[in-house]
């Protein structure tokens, strides 16, 4: 999650313009590396900021997971009311139209003792369903500035805690700031394939190197876990891209990091990186999808799958990604969602693609 204040009048005007719009695809050309999947943009749907459901404000949707047919689950990163939503997305016809996304239920996450999490005790970011959609895995970035450790936990779909995945000490922040995840740059992602769970840090651990700058990327870590045994199988070094644009003025906040993963095979992923710079043109967001190979020596290689700038539409803080149902003809759908940070100048954005191998 990226937390920031939007103060530019132009952004407010932009959000007001598109808050209720459903835009047609900006391009239908297939994009992708020469070897690997190709993506065809099918459209978008906007859920306006301030939308409510069962006494909650819909927003902060930082991760999404497919449960079969038209059903999806998405987690909100609201630190005051940790929860996830069950929703219906009618995308099987290959398009997104007004009313195609409907929220069906909301579930409160509970601590190991069965009570709701206190405000500010977790930063829920990654969410994925396990095999057969029986349970969910949730990640929290923790709070490095308060020495609250990141975690990976298994839950029942009623929000009941099941168990922890034991996060190695390398990820636990220390008082000196020389070890562990950085603030807001921890476990942002989560996805499963069969019995394997994939996640990663948004940027380098403190001991691994710096966060991304305009000049250089950051050596984040990718992980693969055995879900049944809650054991860490492998780690890989993943070098993010540099920050895409300078902030304006130059002293303002800017970031780039790994925000989502989606396995295609045991050692092949789609990875999503999001760059944001305060004061940059448009919304300040730059979103890129990569085809990433997990190499035997613990490194990764990646090739650009799609730069979402090519869609020609305003982009919100897109952070979630999952496969969806197959279309007639066999193509798989890919659904992306944005974390609007509950900000008036932002919007919850669903983006639909068709995937061809």
VENSULKA-V17149 format. One line per field, one symbol per residue. psi: psi as a letter, one per 20 degrees, with the letter a starting at -180 (. if undefined). burial: + if it has 9 or more other ideal C-beta (glycine too) atoms within 8 Angstrom, else -. A space follows every 50 residues. Layout:
BEGIN
psi=???
burial=???
END
This chain:
BEGIN
psi=qpprppiphhhgggghgjhjqoqqpiqjqpqrrhoaqqpppirrppoqpi pqpljqpprkniqqqpjqdjpqqpqpkoiinprqqpqponjijkrprpih ppphrpppqqrhjiqqpqpjiqnpgqpqqrpjkhrqppqpianhijkoqq rpqpqrijjppgrqpopqhhioqrhikiqaqrpjkcnirpqqocjppprr qhaqqhiiarrqahhqapnrpqqpqoggikqpgqqqpoorqrphqqrori irqqqqroiqqophahkpqpqpppppppiqqciipppqpqoppoqhjjrq qqqpgpoihihkqppampiqpqqbrqrpiipqqppqqqojjkphjaqppp ppqqpp.
burial=++---+----++-++--++--++-++-----+---++++++++++++++- +-+--+-++++++++++--++++++++++-++++++++++++-++++--+ +-+--+++++-----++----+++++++++----++++++++++--+-++ +++++---+-+--++-+---++++----++++-+++++++++---+++++ ++++++----++----+++++++++++--+-+--++++-++++-++++-- -+-++++++++++----+++++++++++++--+++++++++++++----+ -+-+++-+-++---+++++++++++-+---+++++++++++-+-++++++ +++++--
END
